[in-house]
Amino acid sequence: MSGYTWSVSSNITIISGQGTNSITVTAANNIGDTGTIVINNSNGTQLAYRPLWVGPPLVYAGTLFGNLNPRLYQTETYYVDFASPGLSQPWVTWTLTPDMSSNFFMAYDNWNNYCNIQFGHRDYYTLVAKSSNSCGFVENYAYLDVSYRGSSGVFYPNPVSDVLYIELTQPSAPVLSSNPTVYDIRLYDGLGNLLRQASANGGTVQFRVSDLRDGVYFLHVYDGVSNTPEIYQIVVEH
């Protein structure tokens, strides 16, 4: 059968079949975008018009959306956002490296474009979202620094270059106003020199460390009850 004329958008190339009732096409480039195919009969009458997606998924550039400094044992949500999903939703697969058995790592529905992670270890992680369709795939990356959680609170980021945040645990039961829980927080260098000190009964304490040299420091946290502090290693790295 002949007498058919096919026209396609610039991102589509006709391989064979022009003039017949079926054609074979391929993507003209590897850039995700909408495309069109139109067929006319020998009289020039349009018989069909079809929009379709050409090329791999188009997603927002850069890292994934989500907290890049997650805390231990708290569930964090990460997602990849499509700048234009095309005419069908791409499928997303997730990879976490290192994928340790104590990390409770799960991907949920909604076309799998988001996942929830609960971290069981303090470490540096790479999270990859691979968005795929029949034309190809695009990978988005997030580099995660999981902060350390001690019994007195959470300390992050670590390594730190500017401000160290110490989120102190609030008392789990009411305390007498005349005898509140008071934390004594101190930062020492490797020689035992006291560099920073603060007192608080909860909330967040900030130590600015931008003027300190690169190296290992030690955070001492006294809970106001025990004479022995909790000690955490802090790395300053500019």
Backbone as CSV, one residue per row, in Angstrom:
resi,resn,N_x,N_y,N_z,CA_x,CA_y,CA_z,C_x,C_y,C_z
1,MET,0.861,-1.187,0.000,0.000,0.000,0.000,0.893,1.232,0.000
2,SER,0.544,2.225,-0.803,1.367,3.422,-0.905,0.481,4.651,-0.887
3,GLY,1.126,5.805,-0.966,0.375,7.050,-1.006,0.287,7.757,0.318
4,TYR,0.997,7.275,1.303,0.992,7.913,2.611,2.254,8.763,2.773
5,THR,2.069,9.906,3.412,3.196,10.798,3.675,3.334,10.987,5.174
6,TRP,4.540,10.707,5.676,4.803,10.837,7.106,5.670,12.075,7.342
7,SER,5.352,12.798,8.380,6.205,13.901,8.818,6.458,13.738,10.314
8,VAL,7.678,14.060,10.719,8.067,13.877,12.119,8.765,15.138,12.608
9,SER,8.799,15.293,13.928,9.507,16.427,14.526,11.004,16.244,14.368
10,SER,11.770,17.304,14.619,13.213,17.295,14.349,13.996,16.321,15.225
11,ASN,13.412,15.885,16.335,14.125,14.957,17.209,13.846,13.494,16.858
12,ILE,13.188,13.257,15.726,12.886,11.907,15.251,13.427,11.748,13.841
13,THR,14.011,10.582,13.552,14.510,10.270,12.215,13.766,9.054,11.668
14,ILE,13.239,9.177,10.430,12.578,8.042,9.781,13.646,7.151,9.164
15,ILE,13.650,5.885,9.539,14.625,4.932,8.996,14.106,4.296,7.710
16,SER,12.849,3.904,7.729,12.273,3.270,6.539,10.757,3.346,6.589
17,GLY,10.132,3.138,5.431,8.674,3.038,5.362,7.969,4.257,4.839
18,GLN,8.690,5.327,4.473,8.031,6.522,3.943,7.251,6.149,2.690
19,GLY,6.006,6.587,2.630,5.138,6.269,1.501,4.253,5.077,1.740
20,THR,4.520,4.305,2.800,3.684,3.151,3.127,2.845,3.471,4.360
21,ASN,2.100,2.445,4.809,1.228,2.686,5.957,1.915,2.421,7.294
22,SER,3.220,2.136,7.300,3.962,1.970,8.554,5.400,2.423,8.337
23,ILE,5.978,2.983,9.361,7.356,3.446,9.284,8.130,2.979,10.500
24,THR,9.446,2.965,10.373,10.364,2.686,11.470,11.148,3.952,11.752
25,VAL,11.204,4.352,13.014,11.862,5.600,13.376,12.854,5.351,14.501
26,THR,13.724,6.327,14.716,14.641,6.315,15.843,14.795,7.739,16.353
27,ALA,15.339,7.884,17.565,15.588,9.216,18.110,16.750,9.854,17.358
28,ALA,16.599,11.124,17.024,17.646,11.832,16.286,18.771,12.297,17.202
29,ASN,18.517,12.367,18.507,19.547,12.756,19.468,19.226,12.103,20.803
30,ASN,20.052,12.357,21.790,19.880,11.741,23.104,19.358,12.736,24.128
31,ILE,18.595,13.714,23.649,18.040,14.751,24.519,16.561,14.474,24.727
32,GLY,16.142,14.347,25.969,14.746,14.062,26.248,13.847,15.238,25.890
33,ASP,12.788,14.958,25.139,11.847,16.010,24.742,10.622,15.353,24.119
34,THR,9.541,16.106,24.013,8.361,15.604,23.326,8.579,15.660,21.820
35,GLY,7.969,14.737,21.107,8.053,14.706,19.652,6.682,14.414,19.069
36,THR,6.586,14.464,17.741,5.303,14.211,17.074,5.532,13.412,15.805
37,ILE,4.525,12.635,15.458,4.462,11.930,14.187,3.102,12.199,13.561
38,VAL,3.104,12.596,12.299,1.863,12.910,11.578,1.834,12.086,10.294
39,ILE,0.651,11.521,9.956,0.487,10.798,8.699,-0.645,11.439,7.893
40,ASN,-0.365,11.645,6.600,-1.358,12.187,5.665,-1.546,11.191,4.517
41,ASN,-2.760,11.179,3.934,-2.977,10.328,2.765,-2.547,11.059,1.498
42,SER,-2.768,10.421,0.360,-2.309,10.989,-0.908,-3.021,12.288,-1.265
43,ASN,-4.155,12.536,-0.639,-4.876,13.787,-0.885,-4.415,14.906,0.045
44,GLY,-3.478,14.610,0.916,-2.995,15.616,1.848,-3.830,15.744,3.101
45,THR,-4.777,14.830,3.280,-5.636,14.865,4.462,-4.921,14.207,5.647
46,GLN,-4.922,14.889,6.759,-4.268,14.335,7.950,-5.107,13.210,8.509
47,LEU,-4.491,12.052,8.643,-5.190,10.883,9.160,-4.925,10.656,10.646
48,ALA,-3.756,10.997,11.080,-3.425,10.768,12.490,-2.308,11.707,12.913
49,TYR,-2.367,12.069,14.190,-1.333,12.912,14.804,-1.028,12.285,16.146
50,ARG,0.233,11.987,16.381,0.578,11.327,17.640,1.737,12.009,18.332
51,PRO,1.516,12.548,19.538,2.643,13.052,20.346,3.292,11.883,21.073
52,LEU,4.569,11.949,21.274,5.284,10.904,21.995,6.561,11.472,22.596
53,TRP,7.100,10.746,23.583,8.335,11.167,24.239,9.517,10.565,23.505
54,VAL,10.549,11.390,23.297,11.740,10.959,22.569,12.957,11.161,23.473
55,GLY,13.788,10.135,23.607,15.002,10.252,24.401,14.787,9.876,25.853
56,PRO,15.842,9.926,26.646,15.773,9.523,28.050,14.968,10.522,28.867
57,PRO,14.605,10.169,30.100,13.834,11.083,30.951,14.561,12.408,31.156
58,LEU,13.801,13.448,31.333,14.360,14.768,31.603,14.102,15.092,33.066
59,VAL,15.180,15.173,33.860,15.053,15.429,35.290,15.840,16.678,35.638
60,TYR,15.512,17.268,36.791,16.240,18.437,37.238,17.687,18.064,37.534
61,ALA,18.598,18.889,37.110,20.023,18.607,37.277,20.436,18.773,38.729
62,GLY,21.610,18.235,39.038,22.163,18.411,40.380,21.858,17.230,41.275
63,THR,22.026,17.437,42.573,21.813,16.351,43.520,20.336,16.057,43.674
64,LEU,20.038,14.936,44.281,18.669,14.586,44.600,18.131,15.547,45.651
65,PHE,16.824,15.615,45.734,16.204,16.428,46.759,16.120,15.613,48.047
66,GLY,16.564,16.223,49.146,16.548,15.547,50.436,17.665,16.061,51.319
67,ASN,17.694,15.599,52.556,18.664,16.051,53.550,20.027,15.420,53.276
68,LEU,21.039,16.247,53.018,22.383,15.736,52.736,23.171,15.436,54.003
69,ASN,22.635,15.836,55.162,23.259,15.531,56.453,22.268,14.796,57.342
70,PRO,21.873,13.590,56.940,20.878,12.844,57.727,21.430,12.400,59.070
71,ARG,20.515,12.100,59.983,20.902,11.660,61.315,20.713,10.153,61.442
72,LEU,21.467,9.582,62.342,21.313,8.169,62.625,19.929,7.874,63.175
73,TYR,19.344,6.752,62.723,18.119,6.189,63.256,16.883,7.036,62.987
74,GLN,17.005,8.056,62.161,15.837,8.829,61.760,15.572,8.596,60.274
75,THR,14.316,8.456,59.922,13.955,8.179,58.532,14.011,9.459,57.714
76,GLU,14.719,9.400,56.598,14.844,10.531,55.684,14.210,10.162,54.338
77,THR,13.602,11.154,53.697,12.974,10.938,52.392,13.773,11.650,51.315
78,TYR,14.034,10.939,50.217,14.750,11.487,49.067,13.895,11.261,47.823
79,TYR,13.953,12.215,46.900,13.163,12.044,45.688,13.849,12.727,44.515
80,VAL,13.506,12.241,43.333,13.981,12.839,42.093,12.770,13.468,41.421
81,ASP,12.924,14.702,40.949,11.821,15.459,40.375,12.037,15.596,38.868
82,PHE,11.016,15.282,38.112,11.132,15.322,36.660,10.791,16.708,36.142
83,ALA,11.727,17.300,35.395,11.470,18.601,34.784,10.326,18.476,33.778
84,SER,10.276,17.361,33.084,9.162,17.035,32.191,9.139,15.531,32.050
85,PRO,8.133,14.859,32.611,8.127,13.398,32.580,7.763,12.814,31.229
86,GLY,7.344,13.665,30.284,6.926,13.138,28.992,5.533,12.567,29.071
87,LEU,5.216,11.663,28.188,3.877,11.110,28.108,3.702,9.873,28.957
88,SER,4.774,9.379,29.534,4.704,8.256,30.466,5.729,8.483,31.566
89,GLN,5.377,8.066,32.776,6.252,8.294,33.918,7.472,7.383,33.851
90,PRO,8.678,7.921,33.943,9.869,7.068,33.971,9.885,6.194,35.230
91,TRP,10.637,5.127,35.167,10.822,4.241,36.311,12.142,4.583,36.973
92,VAL,12.136,4.655,38.306,13.339,5.039,39.049,13.788,3.869,39.911
93,THR,15.052,3.527,39.812,15.652,2.534,40.709,16.695,3.245,41.569
94,TRP,16.824,2.775,42.815,17.673,3.449,43.801,18.828,2.551,44.209
95,THR,19.996,3.165,44.386,21.176,2.448,44.853,21.852,3.257,45.952
96,LEU,22.137,2.607,47.069,22.835,3.256,48.180,24.163,2.545,48.387
97,THR,25.255,3.310,48.397,26.590,2.744,48.579,27.317,3.482,49.709
98,PRO,27.890,2.782,50.711,27.791,1.335,50.903,26.408,0.936,51.408
99,ASP,25.932,-0.213,50.954,24.606,-0.703,51.335,24.786,-1.727,52.443
100,MET,24.865,-1.250,53.676,25.128,-2.126,54.811,23.812,-2.730,55.308
101,SER,23.902,-3.937,55.833,22.697,-4.666,56.215,21.915,-3.963,57.312
102,SER,22.588,-3.127,58.103,21.890,-2.436,59.191,21.245,-1.137,58.733
103,ASN,21.381,-0.791,57.453,20.654,0.347,56.910,19.304,-0.146,56.410
104,PHE,18.229,0.337,56.993,16.905,-0.051,56.561,16.528,0.816,55.366
105,PHE,16.722,0.258,54.180,16.613,1.019,52.939,15.420,0.519,52.148
106,MET,14.443,1.394,51.883,13.229,0.971,51.199,12.806,2.012,50.180
107,ALA,12.336,1.557,49.037,11.763,2.442,48.018,10.266,2.188,47.956
108,TYR,9.492,3.255,47.851,8.053,3.138,47.869,7.463,3.422,46.490
109,ASP,6.126,3.310,46.399,5.443,3.490,45.122,5.469,4.954,44.685
110,ASN,4.421,5.389,44.000,4.398,6.699,43.357,5.438,6.708,42.235
111,TRP,5.381,5.651,41.405,6.322,5.413,40.309,7.753,5.277,40.814
112,ASN,7.875,5.024,42.108,9.206,4.789,42.668,10.108,6.015,42.589
113,ASN,9.545,7.221,42.471,10.403,8.390,42.330,10.839,8.954,43.677
114,TYR,10.515,8.262,44.772,11.067,8.670,46.055,11.325,7.433,46.905
115,CYS,12.194,7.590,47.871,12.492,6.478,48.770,12.696,7.016,50.173
116,ASN,12.498,6.141,51.143,12.762,6.453,52.542,13.938,5.614,53.015
117,ILE,14.857,6.238,53.750,16.027,5.524,54.251,16.173,5.801,55.744
118,GLN,16.450,4.741,56.480,16.840,4.894,57.884,18.263,4.368,58.019
119,PHE,19.167,5.223,58.431,20.584,4.875,58.487,20.938,4.272,59.851
120,GLY,21.639,3.154,59.815,22.041,2.485,61.043,23.500,2.655,61.375
121,HIS,24.264,3.323,60.485,25.691,3.541,60.726,26.068,4.961,60.326
122,ARG,27.003,5.525,61.073,27.568,6.801,60.675,28.590,6.521,59.586
123,ASP,28.434,7.181,58.436,29.334,6.923,57.317,29.059,7.964,56.238
124,TYR,29.856,7.918,55.185,29.600,8.709,53.988,28.959,7.791,52.959
125,TYR,27.861,8.243,52.365,27.102,7.405,51.447,26.914,8.132,50.112
126,THR,26.761,7.327,49.069,26.361,7.848,47.761,25.009,7.241,47.422
127,LEU,24.043,8.115,47.175,22.700,7.688,46.791,22.499,8.023,45.314
128,VAL,22.084,7.038,44.532,21.898,7.225,43.098,20.450,6.901,42.736
129,ALA,19.820,7.798,42.003,18.497,7.555,41.430,18.664,7.435,39.918
130,LYS,18.371,6.257,39.394,18.484,6.001,37.961,17.095,6.023,37.347
131,SER,16.815,7.088,36.579,15.510,7.260,35.942,15.587,6.713,34.524
132,SER,14.703,5.761,34.196,14.806,5.051,32.923,13.484,5.065,32.162
133,ASN,13.599,5.034,30.856,12.477,4.709,29.979,13.026,3.857,28.835
134,SER,12.218,3.593,27.824,12.655,2.701,26.749,13.755,3.311,25.892
135,CYS,13.989,4.618,26.030,15.005,5.289,25.202,16.358,5.423,25.891
136,GLY,16.397,5.258,27.197,17.664,5.439,27.892,17.448,5.753,29.363
137,PHE,18.467,6.309,30.000,18.371,6.595,31.423,19.218,7.814,31.773
138,VAL,18.909,8.406,32.931,19.660,9.523,33.503,19.878,9.201,34.974
139,GLU,21.090,9.472,35.491,21.385,9.212,36.889,21.596,10.523,37.649
140,ASN,20.962,10.629,38.809,21.172,11.748,39.714,21.828,11.233,40.993
141,TYR,22.740,12.046,41.549,23.534,11.620,42.695,23.313,12.541,43.892
142,ALA,23.400,11.959,45.084,23.445,12.731,46.323,24.540,12.129,47.192
143,TYR,25.370,12.990,47.777,26.466,12.540,48.638,26.101,12.885,50.078
144,LEU,25.944,11.864,50.904,25.367,12.016,52.226,26.410,11.818,53.307
145,ASP,26.370,12.681,54.313,27.221,12.573,55.488,26.310,12.337,56.685
146,VAL,26.275,11.111,57.178,25.384,10.766,58.282,26.014,11.190,59.593
147,SER,25.342,12.051,60.327,25.897,12.609,61.557,25.847,11.589,62.688
148,TYR,26.653,11.853,63.704,26.740,10.940,64.843,25.706,11.308,65.900
149,ARG,25.037,10.288,66.421,24.085,10.510,67.512,24.598,9.812,68.766
150,GLY,24.865,10.584,69.782,25.216,10.019,71.073,24.003,10.069,71.982
151,SER,24.136,9.563,73.190,22.993,9.549,74.114,22.614,10.961,74.549
152,SER,23.581,11.899,74.450,23.289,13.282,74.857,22.715,14.122,73.726
153,GLY,22.872,13.668,72.490,22.351,14.470,71.389,22.961,14.098,70.057
154,VAL,22.866,15.026,69.115,23.344,14.816,67.749,24.381,15.880,67.434
155,PHE,25.467,15.474,66.778,26.560,16.387,66.497,26.860,16.343,65.004
156,TYR,26.789,17.473,64.338,26.965,17.467,62.878,27.338,18.882,62.414
157,PRO,27.913,19.040,61.191,28.447,17.950,60.360,29.791,17.501,60.904
158,ASN,30.254,16.396,60.443,31.543,15.864,60.869,32.114,15.026,59.738
159,PRO,33.135,15.501,59.030,33.977,16.673,59.276,33.197,17.998,59.191
160,VAL,33.747,19.006,59.851,33.118,20.314,59.891,34.140,21.366,59.464
161,SER,33.661,22.391,58.749,34.564,23.443,58.293,34.219,24.803,58.890
162,ASP,32.961,25.000,59.277,32.538,26.328,59.734,31.884,26.276,61.111
163,VAL,30.692,25.693,61.191,29.956,25.659,62.456,29.611,24.219,62.803
164,LEU,29.953,23.807,64.025,29.562,22.510,64.566,28.274,22.705,65.352
165,TYR,27.253,21.922,64.991,25.963,22.002,65.663,25.840,20.851,66.653
166,ILE,25.443,21.182,67.876,25.236,20.169,68.916,23.784,20.278,69.350
167,GLU,22.949,19.330,68.890,21.533,19.307,69.255,21.387,18.414,70.474
168,LEU,21.123,19.020,71.607,21.100,18.300,72.871,19.741,17.640,73.093
169,THR,19.782,16.468,73.686,18.566,15.732,73.983,17.803,16.421,75.109
170,GLN,16.511,16.633,74.895,15.687,17.202,75.943,15.387,16.119,76.981
171,PRO,15.256,16.491,78.241,14.917,15.494,79.259,13.633,14.769,78.898
172,SER,13.614,13.439,79.075,12.441,12.647,78.703,11.300,12.787,79.694
173,ALA,11.591,13.261,80.912,10.560,13.446,81.933,10.699,14.845,82.515
174,PRO,9.598,15.399,83.038,9.684,16.736,83.625,10.708,16.774,84.749
175,VAL,11.418,17.865,84.831,12.396,18.040,85.909,11.979,19.224,86.753
176,LEU,12.433,19.216,87.992,12.123,20.323,88.875,12.805,21.587,88.388
177,SER,12.098,22.684,88.386,12.672,23.931,87.894,13.873,24.362,88.723
178,SER,13.927,23.874,89.976,15.054,24.248,90.826,16.288,23.387,90.561
179,ASN,16.116,22.304,89.785,17.234,21.408,89.519,17.174,20.898,88.072
180,PRO,17.267,21.798,87.088,17.157,21.378,85.694,18.405,20.638,85.224
181,THR,18.244,19.837,84.170,19.389,19.180,83.555,20.196,20.210,82.784
182,VAL,21.456,20.346,83.136,22.327,21.318,82.479,23.510,20.577,81.875
183,TYR,23.664,20.724,80.561,24.803,20.124,79.875,25.971,21.104,79.857
184,ASP,27.148,20.565,80.043,28.385,21.333,79.917,29.117,20.765,78.707
185,ILE,29.275,21.587,77.671,29.863,21.117,76.416,31.203,21.807,76.229
186,ARG,32.243,21.010,75.939,33.587,21.555,75.786,34.258,20.932,74.564
187,LEU,35.046,21.753,73.878,35.816,21.272,72.738,37.300,21.441,73.035
188,TYR,38.047,20.324,72.928,39.476,20.323,73.215,40.264,19.970,71.952
189,ASP,41.503,20.444,71.900,42.392,19.970,70.838,43.112,18.709,71.314
190,GLY,44.005,18.170,70.472,44.678,16.926,70.807,45.630,17.025,71.970
191,LEU,45.999,18.247,72.363,46.907,18.451,73.496,46.156,18.698,74.796
192,GLY,44.834,18.674,74.737,44.037,18.896,75.938,43.718,20.341,76.222
193,ASN,43.988,21.239,75.271,43.664,22.651,75.459,42.179,22.888,75.226
194,LEU,41.529,23.580,76.157,40.115,23.902,76.027,39.950,25.052,75.038
195,LEU,39.170,24.819,73.974,39.008,25.814,72.914,37.615,26.448,72.908
196,ARG,36.606,25.684,73.263,35.233,26.188,73.254,34.511,25.584,74.454
197,GLN,33.557,26.346,75.010,32.779,25.832,76.123,31.421,26.524,76.142
198,ALA,30.390,25.756,76.469,29.037,26.316,76.555,28.224,25.473,77.516
199,SER,27.183,26.070,78.081,26.252,25.366,78.958,24.848,25.556,78.424
200,ALA,24.034,24.508,78.502,22.660,24.585,78.023,21.875,23.434,78.621
201,ASN,20.557,23.612,78.784,19.713,22.533,79.290,18.897,21.870,78.191
202,GLY,19.312,22.093,76.951,18.647,21.500,75.799,18.797,22.417,74.596
203,GLY,18.142,22.068,73.516,18.221,22.900,72.320,19.504,22.661,71.550
204,THR,19.920,23.678,70.817,21.080,23.559,69.938,22.175,24.522,70.350
205,VAL,23.385,24.006,70.482,24.572,24.813,70.758,25.424,24.832,69.501
206,GLN,25.993,25.988,69.190,26.836,26.121,68.008,28.250,26.510,68.410
207,PHE,29.221,25.767,67.883,30.625,26.110,68.045,31.182,26.485,66.677
208,ARG,31.623,27.722,66.523,32.256,28.114,65.266,33.711,27.657,65.284
209,VAL,34.089,26.917,64.247,35.431,26.335,64.208,36.198,26.770,62.964
210,SER,35.703,27.792,62.274,36.335,28.210,61.021,37.761,28.703,61.218
211,ASP,38.102,29.132,62.460,39.453,29.632,62.715,40.397,28.554,63.234
212,LEU,39.894,27.335,63.392,40.743,26.257,63.887,41.469,25.577,62.724
213,ARG,42.619,25.037,63.027,43.385,24.331,62.012,42.732,22.982,61.696
214,ASP,42.991,22.484,60.509,42.527,21.148,60.160,43.125,20.134,61.126
215,GLY,42.313,19.201,61.547,42.808,18.185,62.458,41.699,17.551,63.268
216,VAL,42.080,16.748,64.234,41.140,16.018,65.075,40.994,16.734,66.412
217,TYR,39.742,16.934,66.836,39.422,17.579,68.105,38.477,16.661,68.882
218,PHE,38.255,17.030,70.143,37.472,16.140,70.986,36.373,16.943,71.690
219,LEU,35.144,16.482,71.491,33.983,17.126,72.099,33.618,16.365,73.366
220,HIS,33.617,17.072,74.506,33.244,16.478,75.783,31.868,17.006,76.177
221,VAL,30.978,16.096,76.517,29.621,16.486,76.918,29.338,15.919,78.303
222,TYR,29.183,16.818,79.268,28.805,16.440,80.625,27.297,16.621,80.762
223,ASP,26.630,15.602,81.330,25.167,15.666,81.422,24.667,16.265,82.728
224,GLY,25.576,16.752,83.551,25.166,17.362,84.810,24.921,16.365,85.919
225,VAL,25.035,15.077,85.610,24.819,14.023,86.612,26.115,13.250,86.841
226,SER,26.696,12.744,85.758,27.931,11.967,85.864,29.140,12.891,85.770
227,ASN,30.199,12.515,86.495,31.441,13.275,86.409,32.276,12.891,85.188
228,THR,31.850,11.826,84.510,32.565,11.350,83.324,31.826,11.813,82.068
229,PRO,32.490,12.538,81.189,31.801,13.045,80.002,31.687,11.994,78.905
230,GLU,30.727,12.182,78.010,30.742,11.473,76.748,31.730,12.211,75.840
231,ILE,32.588,11.469,75.150,33.635,12.087,74.338,33.462,11.659,72.897
232,TYR,33.476,12.637,71.979,33.284,12.381,70.550,34.416,13.022,69.771
233,GLN,34.873,12.304,68.774,35.950,12.806,67.918,35.347,13.653,66.820
234,ILE,35.857,14.891,66.701,35.388,15.839,65.688,36.548,16.151,64.757
235,VAL,36.308,16.102,63.471,37.330,16.403,62.479,37.043,17.776,61.871
236,VAL,38.009,18.691,61.966,37.910,20.001,61.318,38.659,19.904,59.989
237,GLU,37.972,20.256,58.923,38.552,20.110,57.588,38.031,21.243,56.706
238,HIS,38.914,22.114,56.283,38.512,23.270,55.472,38.689,22.978,53.986
